[in-house]
Amino acid sequence: MNRVRLAVLGAGNIADMNVAGYLAHPACDVVAVCDVDRALASEAAERWGVPTVYTDLHKMLADPDIDAVEVLTPTHLHHRHVLDALDAGKHVSVQKPVTNSVDDGLELEKAAAKADKTLRISECFVHYPPLELAKQLIAEGAIGRPTGIRIKTVVGQTDSAFQANLRPEGYGWRLDKRSPGGHLFDDMVHKYAMALWLVDQDITSVQAVVRRRDLFFEPCAAIFEYEDPGLIGVMEVYYAPQMYMRSSYYGADEFFEIQGDEGMLWVTRATGEMLDLAPVILYRGKDNEITTTEFTDVDANWATGFARSSAHFIDSLLTGSPAAMTPAEAVKVLQLCFAVYAASDTRGPVDPRTITGSVTPEGWADW
């Protein structure tokens, strides 16, 4: 394969962020866009310079000139849409979360293997340069042996043009039983992915307390135990509806702190630009030598992770190399998400590896 002819399924709120990387790739042609809303699909096609518009997925999948499909539909539709695309002989990239249940995610993994096609789950944080640098530094031993990881998310308010232009109707399915949970399911999968990916270790036990604010948001405190008993993790999620946050995107930001036995590492931003700090800061204190390194030249634009994720998918198809993240990795992320809900509901430790199906927090979507 010398070029990839890509179709986009779903032209909603996040589509422009994902498609930008495909449009910029020299070996990718975005040849079609499909959405049940013809007007939305036509507007997107015009913005992207795409020649063909569909409202029927099966008609699009019947096109032999399409090599791959980017699935940007609501999560509860992923399972059916990915199966249909694989059955049609297309390579598939699908947005996170991979599906609404662990069993459905495992089925997609098997279907991709049977079809001998690439299925990857688009996880922009895996391709966000500050987090990539942090993973590299950890692997190189910059902080010694990792002993702790802390991930904090705060959601507040912002006046960004991006957030102001989001279509409210694109969020209704996130607020009812079409989703198994709220913010901890829809957004925190990014951070669950980082809890696993940054240190390349499985989590064996989760304890958590989950609350709910304003229907969708779920303040949370969780403790993760890893395969290495010398490593523990903490995840915190806070909702601050009256706090203004500096951001070019959503009114939210993330902070990552990785403790090692020889130093500490911070990633000080992701979605937003809340703090006037270098995107990555490394503190080392070994053999009575103390050094602090600020990585100021790393690209910390949140959109870069999306663009690089799309480019990575195309490159993987061109070279035949594995594409991140894999279905198996995405299923582990889903299990961790559901383990947090289960641990909060039972007030006891939960091994995420035992989770099948899905877990919905008590009282979800009962309003």
N, C-alpha and C positions, 0 to 999 in steps of 0.2 A: 504494500500500500504506500503510494507516494503522496497522496492527499486524502483528507477526510472530508466527506460531504455530510454535514451535520444538520439535523432537524431539531427544532426546539418545541417541546410540548409544554405549553403553559406560558402565558405572557403577562403574568401578574406582577405584584409589587417588587419582587426580588429579581425579576428576569433580566433587567438591564445590567445588574451587577455581575451576573453569571455569564451573560452573552458577550460582554466587553472583551474578555480574554479570547474567545473564539474568533471574534471579528478581527482582532489584532494579530492572530497567528498566521504566519505566511503560508502554511500548508493546510489551512482549514477554510472550507467554503460553507457558510451558513445558507442552506438552500431552501429551507421551508420553516414556517412557524404554524403551530396548530393550537387553537383555543376554541372552546365552545362558544365564546363571545367573539363573533366575527369582527366587530368593530375594534375590540382590544387587540386581536391578532393582526388586523390590517394596520393599525397604528404602529404596532411594534415592527411589523415588516417594513414599513416606510422608514422608521427611525434607523433600522439596521441595514437597509438596502437589500432585503430578502425578496426573491422573486415570487415565491409561491405561498399562498395562505390556505390552510385547511381548517375546517371545524369538525371534521370526522377523523378520529385517530386511525381507524383501520384503513381509510383511503390513503392517509399519509404513509402508513407502514407498508402499504402495497407498492410503493414507489421503489423500484430496484436501484435507483440512483442515489438512495440515501444509505449511508454506511453506519451512522450512529445517531442516537437520540439523546438529547439532554432533557430529563424529566423534571419539570418544575411545577408540578401539580400539587394540590394539598396532600398531606401525608397519608390520609386514609385512602387515597386513590393510588398510591405508589405500587402496592402489591399487584393490582390488576394491570396497571399501565406497563410496569416493567416486564411482567410475564408476557404481555402481548408483544412488546418490542423484541424480546428475546425469541419468542416463537416466530417472529417475522424475520429473524436472522440479522438483527441489528445489535451492534455494541451499545451499551447503555451507561450513562452517567445519571444518577438520581440524587436529589437533594436529601439532606438529613432531615429528620430521622429516617432510617431506611424504610421502616414500616411501622404499623401500630402494634405489632406483636413480635415476640421472639420467633415463634413458629413460622410466621410469614417471612421473616428475614432469612431463616434457614432454608425455606423453600426456594427463595430467590437465588440463594447461593448454589443450590443443587441444579436449578434450572439453567443458570449461566454455565455451569460446568457441562451439563448435558448438551447445551447448544454450542459449546466451544466458543463462547463470546465473552468479551470483557464486560464485567459489571463492576463499576466502582461507585462508591458513595461520595458525593462532593462535600468535603469538609474543609471550609476555607481556613480554619485555624491551623490545619496541618501545613498550609502553604503561606502563612503569615510570617514575614521575615523575622520579626523579633522573637517569635516562638521557635522558628527554625534555628535561629542562632542560639537560643537557650538550650535546645536539645543537643546541638552540636557541642556546646561548652560542657554540658553534663557528661556527654559520652567521652569527651577528651579528658575528663577528670579534673576540670577546673575548680570544682568545689569538693573534690574528694568523693567519698562514698555518700550518695544521697541518703539523708536520714529523715527528711520531712518535706512535704509539699503542701502549700497553702494556696487555694484559689478563691478569690473573692470577686463577686459580681454585685454591682449596685445599679439599680434602675431608678432614674429620676426624670427630669424634664429637660428638653432642649428646644431651640427654635430653628433647627436646621431646615433648609429647603427640602432635603431628602425626606425627613419625617413628615413635613407639612404636605408633601405631594403624594403620600401613600394613600391608596384607595381603601377606605374603611371596609367596604364589602369584601375585600380580600382576607379579612380576619375573622369572619363569622364562624367558620368551621373550627377555629381554634378554641371557641368558647362553649362548645356543646359536646355531646357524646360522640361526635365524629372524631374527637381527640380523646385519648385515654387520660390526659392530664393537661395542666396549664403551662405556666412559664418553665417549670422544671423539666417538662417534656419537650416543649417546642424550642426553647432557646438553650437550656442548660446542657443539651447534648454536646454542644461545642466544648463546654468545660469538662464534662465527663470524659470526652475523647482526650482532652489534654491530660487529665489525671492518669490515664493509661499510657498515652503516647510519649509524654515527656520523659518518663523513666523506664519505658519498655518492660513493665511488670503488670501482671494481673492483680486485681484486687480480690481478696479472699473473704472479707467481712465488711459490712456497712452498718453503722448505727446513725440514726438521724432523727431530727425533729423538724417537721414541716408545718407551716401555718399558711393562711390564705388572706390576701388583701385584694379588694376590688375585683373579686371573681377570678381573675386570671393569674395575678401575681402570687408567688408562693415563697415567702421568706423561709430560709432553711439553714440549718447547721448540721453538717454531716461529718463523720469520722470514717476514714478508710484505713483498713489494714491490708498490707501488701504481702506478696509471696515472701519477700525478705522481711523477717520480723523486726529488723532494724529500721524499717521505713514505715512511716505513718503519714496519712494525708488528712487535711481538713478542707472542707468546702463551706463557704459562707455565701448566702444570697440575701440581699437586703433591698427593700423597696422604699424609696424616699420621694414620694410624689410632689413634695413642695421644694425639692432641691434642684436648682438649675445646674445643668452639666454642660460643659463645653464639648461639642461633638459636631462633626459634619454629617453624621448618620443618625442612628437611634440615640435616644437619651439614656445611654447606658455605658458602662465601662467595666473592664476586668483587670485584675491585678494578680500576678503569679509570683510566688516566693518559693524558691527551692533551697532548702537548707542541706548543706553537706557537712562532713566532719572536718573539712578544711576551709570552708567558706560559704558564702551565700550568693544567690543570684535572684535578681528581680526583673520581671517584665512589667513595666509600669503602665501599660495601656494596651488597648485592643480596639474595641468599637469606638471609643471616644478619645478625647485628648484632655482628660481632666486635670492632669498634673503637669507642671513645668519641670519635668525630669527627662533625662535621657531614656529612650525606649527600653534599653537593657543596661543594667548595672551589675557589675561583678565585684564582690568583696572577697578577698583572699587573706587569710591570716594563718600562715604556716611557717613553722620554724622561726618564730618571732619576727617574720617579715610580713608587714601589712601593706596591701595594695588595694586600691579601688580603681576600677576601670569603667568609664562611662562610654557606651557605644552610641554615639550621637549620629552617626552617618547611616544607620540602618533604616530602610524604608518602613515607616510605621503607619502608613495609610492603610486603614482597614480594608479598603477596596482592593488593594494589591493582593491580598490573600485570595480573593475571588478570581481575579485575572490570572494569577499564577496557577490556581487550581484547574481552571479551564484549559490553560496551556499544557499542564501536566497530563491531562486526559488525552489530548491530541498527540502529544509526544509518545505516550505509552502505546497508543494504537500504531503509530508510525514505526516504532522500534520493536514492538512485540514484548515490551517489558511490563512488569506488574504495575497496576495503577492503585494509588492510595486514595481513599481508604478502601480496603477489601471488604467484601460482605462479612467475612468472619470477624473482622475488627469492628464493623458497624454493629453486629449482633452483640458483641461484648459491651459496647457503649449502651445499647438498649437495655441490656440486662442490668447494668449499673444504675441507669435511670430508674428502672422499676424496683430495684433493690432499695433505693432511697425512699420511695413511697412505701414499700412493704415494711421497712425498718421503722418508719414513723408510725405506721398504723399499728404495728405489733409491739412497739416499744422494746424491741429486742434486736440482736445482731442478725443479719441476713447475709448469706453467701450469694453474691450475684450470679455465680455460675450455676446455681440451682434453679434460676428463674426460667420458666417457660411461659408461653402465652403472653399475657400482659397484666399489669397491676395498676388499678385506678385508685387514687387517694379517696379516702372516705368523704362523702358529701360532694364529690365532683359533679358539676353540671346538674345539681338538683334544684337550681333556681328557676 
